């Protein structure tokens, strides 16, 4: 059994990219577009929020930003 490194940032970016590719295949009717856009926004936001959290200046700022993610 091999141990994989815990690289959350890379995994979130890959998830956002895979979500974008998945959304391209959605139907073009109203329902497909509506839910596709929502999925695209939510799939990409986790990587952006994580990146913002990593750019904090202090431990207190980090805890504050991390509390918004949960």
N, C-alpha and C positions, 0 to 999 in steps of 0.2 A: 504494500500500500504506500503510495507516494504522498508526501505532504505538499499541498499547494500553498503558495504564499498568500497571505491575506492582503490583497490590494483592492480595497474598497473603491478608491477613485477610478481605477481602470475598469472595474466591473460595472460601476454606474455609467461611465461613458459608453461602454459596450452595450449596456442595456438601452441607453438613449438611442444609440445608432440602430440597434435591432428593432426598437419600437418604431422609429422613423421608416425603416424598410417595410415593416409589417403594415403600417398605416397607408402606404402607397397602394396596397392591394385591396383596400376597403372599397365597397360599392360606392358609386358616385351619386346615389340618391340622398335625400335629405338626412335620413337616419344614419347612413354610413359616414357621411361627411361630419355630422354633428358629433357622433361618438368617436370618430377618427381624430378630429381636432382635439377633443378633450383628452384622449389617450396620448396624443403627441405632446400636448402641453405637460401633462402630469409625468409622462415618461422622461422628459428632458429636465424637469425641474429638480429632480432628486440630485442629479449630478451638479447642477448649478448651485443648489443650496449647500451641498457638501463642500464644494470649492470655496464658497463664501465663508463657511465655518472654519476652514483651514487657514484662512487669511486673517484670523483674529490676532490682536496685539497682546492680549493678556489672558490668563487662566479664567478670570471672571468674565471677560468678553466671550471666551470660548464656551463656557457653561451657559451663558445667556443665549447665544446663537444655537447651541445644541438643543436647548430646551424647545425651540420652535420646530425642530425637525420631527420630534416624536409625536 
